[in-house]
Amino acid sequence: MTVPRLDEATSAAVGKLGEALEWVERARGALYEFHQLSGHADRTLAEAIEDLAAAGHPRAAAQLRRELHGRNVLDGRWTFQIVEEYDELYYQPFVACDERIRTTFTGGRRHVHEARMKAAERDRAGRDRWGLGA
């Protein structure tokens, strides 16, 4: 459940790195949500353009198509390119560094600091530190 030979300061530092990675995971999820929301908006826009044309408004539809449909969301980029760049330049190196540090100090175990917190809190409450249930 934990790594007995690991000192508390190192355990806390490795735990803090793991927490940072959890925030990176959340940011990545938000970025993927942005990607999917933007893509859905663009597909819905395409439907609106077609509906305007079918309703007898081809000039308005053509203007929307020119001004908005398929537009970059950042200079030169669609959202998939932003996601890919984030993954390659930040996410993957972050994951690799976290894994390297965990391998070095905790034998690859995740959440060692949290496991120690759980054990201490359950000890204080008079519970079996690793037992099942409440």
Helices and strands as residue ranges (DSSP letters): H 8-54, H 58-67, H 79-86, I 87-91, H 92-106, H 112-124
